[in-house]
Amino acid sequence: MTAPQASWDALAAAIAEDARVIGWLSERIGHVFAQAQSLHTTDFRALHAIYCAARDGAPLTSKALAAELQLSPAAITYVVARLAESGHVARHEDPTDRRRVILQVDEPGLDVARSFFGPLGQAHVAALRSFSKEELDVAHRVLTEVIGVLGVFEGAVRDAPPVVADAGPGQIDSMA
């Protein structure tokens, strides 16, 4: 392997590791938020999914939330009930189909999320200020590609039969 290729491989591996660490830290921050709000981790995941769907103009029903979180309808019923009782989520009649109920993050839930995650957003902006627009464009392209790969991988492993591997010494390090 040539030196430039080794350098590229090392940088690509470092970016993959960075993506893993970002995911891990994001999950831990979500756990802290859930704990601070006396929510289950699944409740936080649901709250996040409901917020993102509404932000993207495609609000969720309980059925869609169950599919998004890969939970049973019964489990989602409990999650939505806890979130509604805590004031984080409101249930609204779908104006286009009165049989459906749309889930929406309620104002108290938004206020709590803003107070917790607002400083994180400000820290992100501050951390990125030293980069030019061109550098940020490249970083955005890289992250978009990584997100795409993660989505494809998730779909593939979700649909594949379980794999049990006999990981010998040193094999765990090569899984990244």
C-alpha positions in Angstrom: 0.0 0.0 0.0 1.4 3.4 -0.9 1.8 6.2 1.6 -1.0 8.3 0.2 -3.4 5.3 0.2 -2.4 4.5 3.8 -3.0 8.1 4.7 -6.4 8.1 3.0 -7.3 4.8 4.7 -6.3 6.1 8.1 -8.3 9.3 7.6 -11.4 7.4 6.4 -11.1 5.1 9.4 -10.8 8.2 11.7 -14.0 9.7 10.1 -15.9 6.4 10.6 -14.7 6.4 14.3 -15.8 10.0 14.6 -19.3 9.1 13.4 -19.5 6.2 15.9 -18.4 8.5 18.7 -21.0 11.2 17.7 -23.7 8.6 17.7 -22.6 7.3 21.1 -22.4 10.8 22.7 -25.7 11.7 21.2 -27.3 8.7 22.7 -25.8 9.5 26.1 -27.0 13.1 25.9 -30.5 11.7 25.1 -30.3 9.5 28.2 -29.4 12.5 30.3 -32.3 14.5 28.9 -34.7 11.6 29.5 -33.5 11.1 33.0 -33.8 14.8 33.8 -37.4 14.7 32.6 -38.2 11.4 34.3 -38.8 9.8 31.0 -38.0 6.4 29.7 -35.3 6.2 27.0 -38.0 5.0 24.6 -40.1 8.0 25.5 -37.2 10.3 24.5 -36.8 8.4 21.2 -40.5 8.8 20.6 -40.4 12.5 21.5 -37.5 13.0 19.1 -39.3 11.2 16.3 -42.5 13.1 16.8 -40.6 16.4 16.8 -38.6 15.6 13.7 -41.6 14.4 11.8 -43.6 17.5 12.6 -40.6 19.7 11.7 -40.4 17.9 8.4 -44.1 18.5 7.7 -45.1 14.8 8.1 -46.6 14.5 11.6 -46.9 11.0 13.0 -49.8 8.9 14.1 -49.3 6.3 16.9 -49.2 3.6 14.2 -46.4 5.5 12.3 -44.5 6.1 15.5 -44.7 2.4 16.3 -43.2 1.6 12.9 -40.5 4.3 13.3 -39.4 3.0 16.7 -40.0 -0.7 15.8 -42.4 -1.2 18.8 -45.7 -2.9 19.1 -48.9 -0.9 19.0 -49.5 -1.8 22.7 -46.0 -0.5 23.7 -46.6 2.7 21.7 -49.9 3.2 23.5 -48.1 3.3 26.8 -45.3 5.5 25.5 -47.8 8.1 24.1 -49.9 8.0 27.3 -46.8 8.7 29.4 -45.7 11.6 27.1 -49.2 13.1 27.1 -49.5 12.8 30.9 -46.1 14.5 31.3 -47.2 17.4 29.1 -44.6 16.7 26.4 -47.0 15.5 23.7 -50.5 16.4 22.7 -52.9 14.3 20.6 -54.8 16.1 17.9 -57.5 15.0 15.6 -56.2 14.8 12.0 -58.1 17.5 10.1 -58.1 15.4 7.0 -59.3 12.2 8.7 -61.1 12.4 12.0 -60.5 8.8 12.7 -56.7 9.4 12.9 -54.9 11.1 15.8 -51.8 13.1 15.1 -49.1 13.4 17.7 -47.5 16.7 18.3 -44.9 17.9 20.8 -46.8 20.2 23.1 -45.5 23.7 24.0 -44.3 22.6 27.5 -42.3 19.8 25.8 -40.8 22.3 23.3 -39.8 24.7 26.1 -38.1 21.9 28.0 -36.3 20.7 24.9 -35.2 24.2 24.0 -33.8 24.9 27.4 -31.9 21.6 27.4 -30.7 21.4 23.7 -30.5 25.1 23.0 -27.0 25.4 24.6 -25.9 22.3 22.6 -27.0 24.0 19.3 -25.1 27.1 20.3 -22.0 25.0 21.1 -22.2 23.4 17.7 -22.4 26.8 16.0 -19.5 28.2 18.1 -17.4 25.1 17.2 -18.0 25.5 13.5 -17.4 29.3 13.3 -13.7 28.8 12.5 -14.5 26.9 9.3 -15.1 28.5 5.9 -18.3 27.9 4.0 -16.4 25.7 1.5 -15.0 23.6 4.4 -18.5 23.3 5.8 -19.9 22.3 2.4 -17.4 19.4 2.3 -18.1 18.4 5.9 -21.8 18.4 5.1 -21.2 16.2 2.0 -19.2 13.8 4.1 -21.8 13.6 6.8 -24.6 13.2 4.2 -22.7 10.2 2.7 -22.1 8.6 6.1 -25.8 9.1 7.0 -26.8 7.4 3.7 -24.5 4.5 4.3 -25.9 4.1 7.9 -29.4 4.1 6.5 -28.6 1.5 3.9 -26.8 -0.7 6.4 -29.7 -0.5 8.9 -32.1 -1.7 6.2 -29.8 -4.5 5.2 -29.2 -5.8 8.7 -32.8 -5.4 9.7 -33.9 -7.6 6.8 -31.1 -10.2 7.2 -31.1 -13.2 9.4 -29.2 -12.9 12.6 -25.5 -13.6 12.4 -23.5 -15.1 15.2 -19.8 -14.7 14.7 -17.0 -16.3 16.6 -14.8 -13.2 17.2 -11.3 -14.2 17.9 -8.7 -12.0 19.4 -8.2 -8.8 17.5 -11.4 -9.2 15.4 -13.4 -6.7 17.4 -11.0 -3.9 16.5 -11.6 -4.5 12.8 -15.4 -4.1 13.1 -15.4 -0.3 12.9 
